[in-house]
Amino acid sequence: MAQLLVGFHGSSCLQAESIIKQVVQRRIQSDHSTTTDLLRMHFNDRFVREQTKQHEDSRSLMRSKTSRNRMPLDCLLHCRPCGCNP
């Protein structure tokens, strides 16, 4: 099973971690329920399994209009200007 690593995206997008940090901070300021969602995600390994299943149908995640599912899309949109290909 794959391991999560700090700096994993360092070779493909040097700004990835700072971009994600900025997006997460903005989301927490605008929607405080994001904080509990992130804590739940970190302490529930089921999230990783579910995201792996959803990866096959990532288009549905990108089309989602709900604020809770928009964070990955926000991260991708902010990452594009740095010239990387996430």
N, C-alpha and C positions, 0 to 999 in steps of 0.2 A: 504494500500500500504506500502511496506517495506521502511524503512528509512536507509540511509547510515550512518554508525557510525565509528568514529575514534577508532582504537583498535579492530575492529570487529574480526580480525583473530588472536588476541593475545592469545587465548586459544588453537588454533589449530596449529599455527606456530609462535613462538615467534619472529622469524626473518623476518616475511612477510613484514612489513612496511619498514624496512631498505633495504631488497632485492629489493623491488619495487622502492624505492627511487634511489638506485644505477642504476638499469636498465633504469629508466626514464632519469636520468642525462646523462648516456652514449648515449642514443638514441638522446637526444637533442644536444649533442656535435657532433654526427655523422650525424644527419639529422635535420637541424633547422626547417623544416616544422612540425616536431613533436610538437613543442611549440604551433603553431596555432591550431593543431588538439586537443591538450589537453585543451586549452582554450575553443574551440568550444564545446568539450565534457562536460566540467563543466557547461557551461551556456546554454546547450540545453538538457532539460529533455527528449527529444525524444530519445536521446542516450540510456537511461536506458530502455525505452520501446523496442527499436530495439534490444538491447542486450538480453533482455528477450526472444524475438521471436527467435533470433539466437541461444540461448542456446540449443534449441531442436535439432539443427543441428551443434553442436560445432565441429564435425569432419571436416566440411568444413573450419572452421576458423583455425584449427590446420594445415590443408593441404595447406593453402594459402601461396604462395611464395612471396607475395608483402611485402615490408618493413613496410608499414603502418599497416598491420594486424599481424605482427610478435611480437609485444610487449607482448601480453598475453602469447604466446608460450615461449618467452625469460624469462618471469617471472617464469613460471612453471619449465623450465629447471634449472634456478638458485635456485629455492626453494627445489628441490629434495635432494641436499646434506645435508640439515639441518635435514633430517629424518622425516619431516612432511608429511602428505598425503593431499595435497590441493584438 
